[in-house]
Amino acid sequence: MNSKSTRVGIVMGSDSDWPKINAVAKALDEFDVGYEVRVMSAHRTPHIVSEYATSARDRGLQVIIAAAGGAAHLAGVVAAHTTLPVIGLPVPTADLGGMDSLLSTVQMPGDVPVASMAVGMGGPRNAGLFAVQIMATADPDLQTALAEFKEKLVGKISAKDEKLQASL
């Protein structure tokens, strides 16, 4: 956990997932958004997942990001126990490259929504950024920070284009 006011919960099915998803925390840090990180399993510790999700709002959380690989049911189980927005983050796996994680995360039944990010690539960073966007709907400071972030992206890509054009 970081020292800022905790607004986002990051849960993962295994501690071995952290190196694959820690870009979530880095994105939140860029916007000075506090978070907590926990390991829990939809299948091995369902009672802990239930308690975590049902108490999340009372503990000040506004968004939960749930990362899991394989039979990635963590986001769905969390979503079943809370009214907070849940972002599912499928973790790449050795056997199927994360396709199993993606399908387990994205194929939610009606009435139990989970926003799903990409496997690998920009998925973890986008999960953090999407959490910021959700919270920015009610936070003018985050709205301003996101607008500045988007402007910096324009400058970054424009600079890359100029460099490419000069090299042609």
C-alpha positions as CSV (number, residue, x, y, z in Angstrom):
1,M,0.0,0.0,0.0
2,N,1.2,3.5,-0.7
3,S,0.8,6.5,1.6
4,K,-1.9,8.4,-0.3
5,S,-5.6,8.0,0.5
6,T,-6.5,4.5,-0.7
7,R,-9.0,4.8,-3.5
8,V,-8.2,1.7,-5.7
9,G,-8.0,-1.9,-4.8
10,I,-5.6,-4.1,-6.8
11,V,-6.2,-7.8,-6.2
12,M,-4.5,-10.6,-8.0
13,G,-4.8,-14.4,-7.9
14,S,-1.1,-15.0,-7.2
15,D,1.9,-13.0,-6.1
16,S,3.6,-14.2,-9.3
17,D,1.2,-11.9,-11.2
18,W,2.7,-8.7,-9.7
19,P,5.7,-8.4,-12.1
20,K,3.3,-8.8,-15.0
21,I,0.8,-6.2,-13.8
22,N,2.7,-3.6,-11.7
23,A,2.2,-1.0,-14.4
24,V,-1.2,-0.6,-12.9
25,A,0.4,0.9,-9.8
26,K,2.8,3.0,-11.8
27,A,-0.1,4.6,-13.7
28,L,-2.0,5.3,-10.5
29,D,1.2,6.8,-9.0
30,E,1.4,9.2,-12.0
31,F,-2.0,10.7,-10.9
32,D,-1.2,10.5,-7.2
33,V,-4.0,8.0,-6.7
34,G,-3.7,5.8,-3.6
35,Y,-4.1,2.1,-3.8
36,E,-3.7,-1.2,-1.9
37,V,-2.5,-4.5,-3.3
38,R,-3.6,-7.9,-2.2
39,V,-3.3,-11.5,-3.2
40,M,-6.5,-13.6,-3.0
41,S,-8.0,-16.4,-5.1
42,A,-11.6,-16.8,-6.3
43,H,-11.2,-20.5,-6.0
44,R,-8.9,-21.0,-3.0
45,T,-10.0,-18.2,-0.7
46,P,-13.5,-17.3,-1.8
47,H,-14.5,-16.1,1.6
48,I,-11.6,-13.6,1.6
49,V,-12.6,-12.3,-1.8
50,S,-16.2,-11.9,-0.6
51,E,-15.2,-10.1,2.5
52,Y,-12.8,-7.8,0.6
53,A,-15.4,-6.9,-2.0
54,T,-18.3,-6.4,0.4
55,S,-16.2,-4.1,2.6
56,A,-14.4,-2.2,-0.2
57,R,-16.8,0.8,-0.3
58,D,-16.8,1.2,3.4
59,R,-13.0,1.3,3.4
60,G,-13.0,4.1,0.9
61,L,-12.3,2.3,-2.3
62,Q,-13.9,3.6,-5.5
63,V,-12.6,1.1,-8.1
64,I,-11.3,-2.5,-7.9
65,I,-8.9,-3.9,-10.4
66,A,-8.8,-7.7,-10.3
67,A,-6.0,-9.5,-12.2
68,A,-5.9,-13.3,-12.7
69,G,-4.6,-15.9,-15.1
70,G,-6.0,-19.1,-16.4
71,A,-9.5,-19.7,-15.0
72,A,-9.6,-16.0,-14.3
73,H,-12.7,-15.7,-12.2
74,L,-11.4,-13.2,-9.7
75,A,-12.9,-10.1,-11.3
76,G,-16.3,-11.8,-11.7
77,V,-16.4,-13.0,-8.1
78,V,-15.4,-9.5,-6.9
79,A,-18.1,-7.9,-9.1
80,A,-20.7,-10.3,-7.7
81,H,-20.0,-8.9,-4.2
82,T,-19.8,-5.2,-4.8
83,T,-21.5,-2.3,-6.5
84,L,-18.2,-0.6,-7.2
85,P,-16.8,-0.6,-10.8
86,V,-14.6,-3.7,-11.3
87,I,-11.8,-3.7,-14.0
88,G,-10.7,-7.2,-15.0
89,L,-7.1,-7.7,-16.0
90,P,-6.4,-11.0,-17.7
91,V,-2.8,-12.2,-16.9
92,P,-0.7,-13.9,-19.6
93,T,-0.3,-17.6,-19.0
94,A,2.3,-20.1,-20.3
95,D,-0.1,-22.6,-21.6
96,L,-2.5,-20.5,-23.7
97,G,-0.7,-17.1,-23.8
98,G,-3.5,-15.5,-21.8
99,M,-6.4,-16.3,-24.1
100,D,-7.8,-18.4,-21.3
101,S,-7.5,-15.5,-18.9
102,L,-9.1,-13.1,-21.4
103,L,-12.1,-15.3,-22.1
104,S,-12.6,-16.0,-18.4
105,T,-12.5,-12.3,-17.6
106,V,-14.5,-10.9,-20.5
107,Q,-17.3,-13.5,-20.8
108,M,-19.4,-12.3,-17.9
109,P,-23.1,-13.2,-17.6
110,G,-25.7,-10.5,-17.9
111,D,-26.2,-8.3,-14.8
112,V,-22.6,-8.8,-13.6
113,P,-20.5,-6.2,-15.5
114,V,-16.7,-6.3,-15.5
115,A,-14.7,-3.9,-17.7
116,S,-11.9,-6.0,-19.3
117,M,-8.5,-4.9,-20.3
118,A,-6.0,-6.4,-22.8
119,V,-3.8,-9.4,-22.0
120,G,-0.2,-8.1,-21.5
121,M,0.8,-5.2,-23.8
122,G,-0.9,-2.1,-22.5
123,G,-3.5,-3.9,-20.4
124,P,-2.1,-3.2,-16.9
125,R,-1.3,0.4,-17.6
126,N,-4.7,0.9,-19.2
127,A,-6.4,-0.7,-16.2
128,G,-4.8,2.0,-14.0
129,L,-5.6,4.8,-16.4
130,F,-9.2,3.6,-16.7
131,A,-9.6,3.6,-12.9
132,V,-8.4,7.2,-13.0
133,Q,-10.9,8.0,-15.7
134,I,-13.7,6.5,-13.7
135,M,-12.8,8.5,-10.6
136,A,-12.3,11.6,-12.6
137,T,-16.1,11.7,-13.3
138,A,-16.5,13.1,-9.8
139,D,-13.0,14.6,-9.2
140,P,-12.1,17.9,-10.9
141,D,-8.4,17.5,-10.0
142,L,-8.3,14.2,-11.8
143,Q,-10.2,15.7,-14.7
144,T,-7.5,18.4,-15.0
145,A,-4.7,15.9,-14.7
146,L,-6.2,13.7,-17.4
147,A,-6.6,16.6,-19.8
148,E,-2.9,17.5,-19.2
149,F,-2.0,13.8,-19.7
150,K,-3.8,13.7,-23.1
151,E,-2.0,16.9,-24.2
152,K,1.3,15.4,-23.4
153,L,0.4,12.4,-25.5
154,V,-0.2,14.7,-28.5
155,G,3.2,16.3,-28.0
156,K,4.9,12.9,-27.6
157,I,3.4,11.5,-30.8
158,S,4.0,14.8,-32.7
159,A,7.6,14.7,-31.8
160,K,7.9,11.1,-33.0
161,D,6.3,12.1,-36.3
162,E,8.7,15.0,-36.7
163,K,11.7,12.8,-36.0
164,L,10.4,10.2,-38.6
165,Q,9.7,12.9,-41.2
166,A,13.2,14.3,-40.7
167,S,14.8,10.9,-41.2
168,L,13.0,10.2,-44.5
